[in-house]
Amino acid sequence: MSLVLKRKSIRKYTNKVIEDEKIQELLKAAMQAPSANNQQPWEFIVVDDQALLTKLSEASPGAWMLKNVTKAIVVVMKETEKSPVMAPQDCATATQNILLRATELGLGGVWIGVYPKQERYTYIEAQLKITKGHAFSMIALGYPDADETVTLRYDKSRVHTNHYQE
Ligand SMILES: Cc1cc2nc3c(=O)[nH]c(=O)nc-3n(C[C@H](O)[C@H](O)[C@H](O)COP(=O)(O)O)c2cc1C
């Protein structure tokens, strides 16, 4: 099965710590993402401090799994002059690249939504001392606790030819 069809959100992990080389691979994948005007409006914070991870797990109701991981990546969206309105899409592609590469490396991860929810990004920025740009997303990472089966979602009725049909 192709990589994109294998990916799914993983929220439960074993205790095995992710090797630094694998984190490096995830970051390489992130920076290979397409971006508007190739503006690459991103920075990445690898968080491996347990106290910080626990703090980040309180950023939103959907961030709880961060208190159970040993590593996470926070995508930071930088200010950019080239194509600022496209920056969120650029950071989304980088986030997805991390998740896909994680799947390929036998890791599991989940995208924790941050931007544009102000109360979330201001909280995270305070924890991580981000003074420029905004926290965009957080990715909890670990070795999957169990083999999760993927439900395929392809739905022919959502595909239209030439014109949209109700
Ligand atoms: C923008 C965005 C925000 C998300 N935020 C959260 C979140 O805060 N917590 C969480 O557990 N999952 C989050 N997810 C993961 C979705 O719940 C998940 O992708 C969706 O249910 C489909 O499941 P799948 O990823 O296993 O295919 C988010 C996904 C996206 C794209």
The ligand as a Gaussian input file, in Angstrom:
#p B3LYP/6-31G(d) Opt

LIG

0 1
 C       -5.482000      20.932000      11.302000
 C       -5.580000      19.661000      12.103000
 C       -5.712000      19.723000      13.485000
 C       -5.777000      18.562000      14.262000
 N       -5.812000      18.660000      15.611000
 C       -5.808000      17.540000      16.354000
 C       -5.728000      17.635000      17.777000
 O       -5.658000      18.719000      18.345000
 N       -5.708000      16.480000      18.501000
 C       -5.781000      15.252000      17.881000
 O       -5.760000      14.247000      18.594000
 N       -5.841000      15.131000      16.537000
 C       -5.841000      16.234000      15.767000
 N       -5.836000      16.139000      14.400000
 C       -5.885000      14.812000      13.752000
 C       -7.277000      14.497000      13.206000
 O       -8.169000      14.246000      14.276000
 C       -7.167000      13.276000      12.266000
 O       -6.291000      13.584000      11.212000
 C       -8.530000      12.887000      11.688000
 O       -9.381000      12.434000      12.708000
 C       -8.410000      11.789000      10.632000
 O       -7.762000      10.651000      11.190000
 P       -6.400000      10.095000      10.593000
 O       -5.345000      11.154000      10.744000
 O       -6.093000       8.879000      11.433000
 O       -6.612000       9.756000       9.149000
 C       -5.758000      17.281000      13.615000
 C       -5.614000      17.222000      12.218000
 C       -5.497000      18.390000      11.469000
 C       -5.273000      18.299000       9.971000

